Amino acid sequence: MDLTTTSVNMKDFGIELKDVQQAHERVKRHTKITPVMDFDYFDNKVSCKLYFKCELFQKTGSFKFRGAINSVSKLVEKEAPTDNVTVVTHSSGNHGQAVALAAKLCHVKAHIVMPSNAPTCKVNGVKGYGATVIHCFPSERAREEEASKVIKETNGCFIHSSQSLDVIAGQGTIGLELLEQVADLDAIVAPVGGGGMLSGICIAAKSIKPSIKVYAAEPINADDCARSMKAHKLLPNEKTPDTVADGLRVSVGPVTWPILHKLLDDVIVVSEEEILDNLRLMLEKTKLLIEPSSAVGVAAVRSSRFNHLIQEHNLKKVGVVLCGGNIDISKLKAILK
């Protein structure tokens, strides 16, 4: 798929570059401009220069804080005074932590529905930011149903982890920063779950530089994006995927799908073994402790499929989004064995 923004009207998606730029202005006093790092080891293994955008150093340990603080800040602007404002979401962890901290900073209450198998470090993170945690059965349907109950009980405002335009705009600030930090970037690779981050990056990056390639990285055990792109229709996972990349177990949704379908250049799927191997490799060679969802992107750029794309499109400089670093130490011990 070879795209230019002249063939796609971003307004058709309900979000465009100016929304991402406004989000950047809104959140910049709260968020960190995360560093971009490069490593000789990876440059010697891949036929291009890799630039790692380290969202593991963002507040709450993942990119999710960008979208959460943009959404909660906009809500507070509309709802002042905030004494009776409550925000609600469901999350396996990173979005929950992000909403919890955003709510704390904006002085509103937060209720977070989390699956019973959510990583302990992420559950503790949500509680640590002062939010109320409600556990549920580990399925998308159960999460949605429990969140609906909580919304009714609290009269809360729901903030979806990926299918909210304000969240997408916030996540898109990653693209703005990356293009400022790395001149002449040819491509960006980022993991995909619900598609909020990837959609925001697509909107920002392809508006600023129409020739740039944007690729999704996805576990083969949670390959709804790859299947959807191939079929040209949304094909969500029928059950909760069995993947170590817990942040990518959700499916692309109805808001993010049209954006990805039109703007995404390709999807690279990787195995569970590749995910774990690259998590270990990043720790050994770069000393960066990333979570499995981040390792999906690393595995993708080290794959034979991506090497083919490098040659096909003459990619010289590629940005790789390390989406987060929240991982249970107990699980890490098992991974490192």
C-alpha positions, 0 to 999 in steps of 0.5 A: 500500500503506497499512500500520500495524504493527498489521497486521504482526507484526515477529517473523514476519521474525525481527527486530524493533525491539528487535534494531535498538535492541540493535544501536545500543547495540552499535555506537555506540562504533564508528560515527558519528552521521552528519549530516542536511543540507538544501539550499535548491536542492533544496527549491525544486525539490521540493514538500516539504522534503528531509533528506539522511542523509549516510552517506558520512561514516560510517566506510569511506565508507558505511552498510555499516559499521553492519551489519558491526560489529554482526555481527562484534561479536556473533560475537566475543562468542560466539567469544572468544578470537578468535585463530582467528576468520576472517570471510569475505564477498563484495562489490563494495566497500562491504560488503567495506571495512566487514567489513575494518574491523570485523574489524580493530577486533575483532582477527579475520582477514578474507577478502573476495571481490571481482568483477574489475570492483570499483572500484579505490578500494574494492579498495584500501580493503579492503586498507588495512584489512588484509583479504585480497582474492580476485578472482572473475568479476563475477557473483553466482554466481561470488562465492558459489562463490568465497566458499564455497571460502574459507570451507572453506579458512579455516574462516571465518564468512560475513557476508552483505552483506544477507541476515543478520539481524545486518547488517539490524539494524545497518543499521536504526540509520540509521532510528533516528537519522533519526527522532531527528534530524528530527521529524515525518518523513513518508517515507524514501527509500533505494536498494535492492540486496540490501535489507539497509539498506532492510529495517532502515529499514522495521523501525525506522521503521514500528515507531516511526511506523506512518504513515511511508512508506518508498520504495525507489529503484532503477536501471531496469537493476537493477529486481528489487525493482520487478518483485518488488513488482509480481508479489508474488513474488521475481524476482531479476535473471537476470544481473549488471545493467549499471548505473553504481550498482555497489553496487546490482547485487545482487538482493533476497534471500530474507531481505529480500524478505518484509520489503520485500514487507510493509512497503515502500510503493513502488519508484521506478526511475530511468534511468542518465542520471538517476543521473549527472545527479544525481551531478553536481548534488549535487557542484555544488550541495551540494559532496557527492561521493556515489557513483552508488548514492547518486545513485539516491535523489536521482534518485528524489525529483526524479522525476515519479513521486515528485512524484505521491506527494508530492501523493497522500500530502501528504508534507511532510518526507522523509528521503533516505539518501545511502548512500555516497561511494566512487567512483573518481576516474578514473570521476568525471572521465568522469562530470563531462565 
